[in-house]
Amino acid sequence: MQKIEDYGLIGDGESAALVGRNGSIDWLAWPRFDSEACFAALVGDERHGFWRIDAKGAAPIARRYHDGSLVLEQDFEAPDGTSYRLIDFMEPREGDPKLIRQVVGLAGRGQLQLMLRPRFDYGAVKPWLHQIAPGTLRAVAGPHSVILRAPCPLDFEDGDVRGAFAVEAGDSLSFILSYEPSHIYTPEPCEAEESLDRTLAFWRGWSAQSRYEGPWAEAVNRSLITIKALIYAPTGGIIAAPTTSLPEQIGGERNWDYRFCWLRDASFSVLSLMNAGYRKEAEAWCEWVLRSVAGDPKALQPVYGIAGERRLGEREAEWLPGYEGSRPVRLGNGAAEQFQIDAFGWIMDTMHQARTFELDLREDRWELEGALMVQLEEVWRRPDEGIWEVRGDPRHFVHSKVMAWVAFDRAVRAVEDFGLQGPADRWKALRDEIHQEVCDRGYSADLGAFVQSYDGESLDAAVLLMPLVGFISADDPRMISTVAAIEQGLTRDGLVLRYDPEASDDGLEGDEGVFLACSFWLADNLILQGRRDEAEALFQRLVGLSNDLGLLAEEYDPAARRQLGNYPQAFSHFAIIDTAFNLARLKAAARPDAPQDRELTPPQAADQQA
């Protein structure tokens, strides 16, 4: 079993695959991110589907992305001295989905082998195979089918496909796997070299739009490409990650399906995309948010499907043993049925950013926002499951109340700053009431810190967002002492936990790694507190936890020195982008002659409260 960080990501804007260092594709869900995977060895074993091309005994030498793209190339050397390059990519979707693998001979001459094991329904269904033409096979099961076109003879038996071929220096051989619904027959073949040229042109053209010019351009631009790969192009929805059930603790039960879109990511997404110059993607994401939450405000969910679907019913794939034995493997996400007050704040802050950045949105939003505020007035006093989606009893989470404050604050500003109509005085009163209540019941004098829930004594890294959303100034003594308390009591090896599972009943067993986004939030607080050198050192360390391809999962295990959780994680990569821009602003502020850019000011932090 390979480590999580041993995988590289490829995708076409509607689906994604993970390619291991050994040349094996162990995860692919087709035709959408949230579809039933046809390669699921990642959360099972080889019985559950993979596609490998290799030479016997070959060892990986190096791997990289083509500059500014999502085209992955890996170099291998076999014991007989043969070396070859494996190029993997998925052309941005136009027509049938295709995954293309090219083998390029670098030195010597040797034999390579192909092993394709498609297993539909997350490894549960063995397909029927039949030959269409020499070197072309079709695998069919239920509604799904894939077609392999190879430049070599193919043998098949018991649902497996094998092939062998020779490669020598200068050779270039292409293997094309296409998806189609099984009732359609069949996708047109494509020219692999032309497809590669189109794919590189697409990604390089997109990457060239980035407006980040600071010292961490490689990390920022790779994060932007990763985020782009996690956007479902037809709707603009941004998934949290392209995988399910990669564990937060090896062997544990904290395994979740992240192939959906969370409202908590909304304002982070807009800020990151706009700072970097990607207005089109920011507008598409805002419109996804508006469409998804449209309807009865009482039915607001914290998470939706990639097209705005509401029913994400969680179930377990009991036939899968899980990544390194981490069970259960979950399909769907029960968080869609939770009550999370912070969702109101994320929506309202996102729409505030849309107005601040003057985004061109087709959807009429203010009437919907007003309806959401009416609902929030009724429910903000209720306990909820919170940003971390605990599966224990609901509580009065401090972060949830802070985000209720954000919602009312942004509604007030919509009236006062943008001339919209609404009961601003009532919203102001509620905003002030929430602020006072959080300060009275959400701050522990004994700990010297804002805490996880009212009248509690447990720390929670979510309170690091308080200065970032403008609830309190970062240099307020209570926030300074909160940061100190988190640095002292909620870190492992200097990196931040979301919360201490032993001190907080979240309804689950076991532990988890440090949460990378929270560690970036700590860096953001250090920036705002003037601790520039410490912030930069923490940021550099966090970026250094990325794998050699610049990819980050959700969490990290400092003891085992390995990544944990679903991968790659949008939350982690948004955090890289935002903190890099915050550091860039800090450097610019130190140079009085430096030009200032209005759009680089986070609108949510522009009016901090005392």
Secondary structure, DSSP 8 states (H G I E B T S, - for coil): ---GGGEEEEE-SS-EEEEETTSEEEEEE-SSTTS-EEE-GGGS-GGG-EEEEE-TT-EEEEEEE-TTSS-EEEEEE-TTS-EEEEEEE----SSS-EEEEEEEEEESEEEEEEEEE--HHHHTB--EEEEEETTEEEEEETTEEEEEE-SS-EEEETTEEEEEEEEETT-EEEEEEEEEETTS-------HHHHHHHHHHHHHHHHTT----STTHHHHHHHHHHHHHTEETTTTEE-S-S-B---SSTTSS---B--SEEGGGHHHHHHHHHHHT-HHHHHHHHHHHHHHH-S-GGG--SEE-TTS------EE-TT---GGG----EES-GGGGS--THHHHHHHHHHHHHHHTT----S--HHHHHHHHHHHHHHTTS-B-TTTT-SS--B-BHHHHHHHHHHHHHHHHHHHHH---S-HHHHHHHHHHHHHHHHHHSEETTTTEE-SBTT----BGGGGGTTTTTSS-TTSHHHHHHHHHHHHHSEETTEE-SB-TTTS--S--S---EEHHHHHHHHHHHHHTT-HHHHHHHHHHHHHTS-TTS---SEEETTTTEEESSSS-HHHHHHHHHHHHHHHHHHHHT-TTS---GGGS-GGGTT---
